[in-house]
């Protein structure tokens, strides 16, 4: 079994992952390059996929 780091959208069931091993920070950077956002909402970070980004 292989366990990979993934980023889940907080507004739907979409998941951003990679087919290679990488640190969480690198995966976050790549998700942002792919159109995902990480925003602070009332002191809590939310991950939002490109389909649910209302700022686009």
C-alpha positions as CSV (number, residue, x, y, z in Angstrom):
1,X,0.0,0.0,0.0
2,X,1.2,3.5,-0.8
3,X,0.2,6.5,1.3
4,X,0.3,9.9,-0.4
5,X,-0.1,13.4,0.8
6,X,-3.3,14.9,-0.5
7,X,-5.2,18.2,-0.3
8,X,-9.0,17.9,0.1
9,X,-11.4,20.7,-1.0
10,X,-13.3,22.0,2.0
11,X,-16.4,22.7,-0.2
12,X,-16.7,19.5,-2.2
13,X,-15.2,16.0,-2.5
14,X,-12.4,17.0,-4.9
15,X,-8.9,15.9,-3.9
16,X,-5.5,17.2,-5.2
17,X,-2.7,14.7,-5.1
18,X,0.4,13.7,-6.9
19,X,1.8,10.5,-8.3
20,X,5.1,11.2,-6.7
21,X,6.3,11.6,-3.1
22,X,6.6,15.2,-2.0
23,X,6.4,17.3,1.1
24,X,3.1,19.0,2.1
25,X,4.5,22.4,1.3
26,X,5.5,21.4,-2.2
27,X,2.1,19.8,-2.8
28,X,0.4,23.0,-1.6
29,X,2.6,25.0,-4.0
30,X,1.6,22.7,-6.9
31,X,-2.1,22.9,-6.0
32,X,-1.9,26.7,-6.1
33,X,-0.2,26.5,-9.5
34,X,-3.1,24.3,-10.7
35,X,-5.7,26.9,-9.6
36,X,-6.5,25.8,-6.0
37,X,-6.6,28.4,-3.2
38,X,-5.9,28.3,0.5
39,X,-7.7,31.0,2.4
40,X,-8.1,32.0,6.0
41,X,-11.7,32.1,7.2
42,X,-12.2,33.1,10.8
43,X,-8.8,31.9,11.8
44,X,-9.1,28.5,10.0
45,X,-7.4,27.7,6.7
46,X,-9.7,26.3,4.0
47,X,-8.5,24.6,0.8
48,X,-10.7,25.4,-2.2
49,X,-10.5,23.7,-5.5
50,X,-10.6,25.5,-8.8
51,X,-14.3,24.6,-9.3
52,X,-15.4,26.4,-6.1
53,X,-13.1,29.4,-6.1
54,X,-15.5,32.4,-6.0
55,X,-12.6,34.9,-6.5
56,X,-11.7,33.6,-10.0
